């Protein structure tokens, strides 16, 4: 016997494009006013002695195109295999290499656990000038068992073929020399080609552990 | 008369695990849709409150491994005492909010008169292996229209392997009519899980304001 499926107009509610069905405020009827949240999970990658973690549009359920005007990556407990490694990001603008040209700024604040040093400063070691190199978003990670880094990176309008593509990152780490250090990075991929993939790695050695999660922001 | 109950497969669409039911973009058919990744867990509203506390397992608060990242938003925090600081503490086992922290603290500032501005590290507000509460919004005015607002991310609080990082950014209507743009970051230098977070002023009550806790899913 054929199953009789309920159609969109089978419910006692006026259909509204893109809206979900819910109960009304009196819980005595249906309404079509619900929306998904503005922050949508796309993909989580978990490092396990990983050389790189890559988010490629159209691969492994990753969406990184004009679907969203803004994307957000979060980093939780990123732990390097190698003491002193820098946590880095690269952007792909065609081809297979993560070598989009970037100009960026980098500054950080730091404070020793001993309390002896506390300062803020611009760091020319980690800014980029029309460079295809990976962008450091926090420097001098510690490989001690309990030390790691966490933070986030926003990538704006990666599918634009008109404008450069901006990114802003904030990452806190427990530094190689037992500092609390926070890095603020902002810059742009100086290309009008769409960015269709993002890759993370350590400057030296593997990403021993940690998770990176990609969200789309409506 | 028996009531007809419709089941998951009663609708004219292909079902998908953990998705919702929505009208399509032409409003002439069904499609599956995703819920959001940012979930409101709890809202606390101050009313001459000494503290506002979010404790896992109490009053519907979730602050455990359910979410890898938690986000607090503090909105229009109005102190009872002029020039009071909003502070935060983290609980790592007992009932005290005394997890050891090392942090950085700096701010940009600009006054309404327009004659003073700058960016500076504030070594009076950072912590070095301290159990004290961390200042995240300094010297908030208590004029009727004055307050402080901002957010704080707490990463991986349930980890028993790594230290627990937090990052905050706040705007304070300062007691002497400055805007302070305050950046705080650091870590609870413990491998015990963080299961409670408490906010308070360094002096006097939180006269008014709202603090919201969100969980951010990663699956």
Interface residues (C-beta under 8 A of the other chain):
Chain A: X3 X5 X6 X7 X8 X15 X16 X17 X18 X19 X20 X21 X32 X34 X36 X37 X38 X39 X40 X41 X44 X74 X75 X76 X77 X79 X109 X110 X111 X112 X113 X114 X115 X118 X119 X120 X145 X146 X147 X148 X149 X150 X151 X152 X170 X172 X173 X174 X178 X179 X180 X181 X182 X184 X211 X213 X215
Chain B: X6 X9 X10 X11 X12 X20 X21 X22 X23 X24 X25 X26 X27 X28 X29 X30 X33 X34 X35 X36 X37 X38 X39 X68 X69 X102 X103 X104 X105 X106 X119 X120 X121 X123 X126 X127 X128 X129 X153 X155 X156 X159 X161 X162 X163 X165 X166 X167 X183 X185 X186 X187 X189 X191 X216 X217 X218 X219
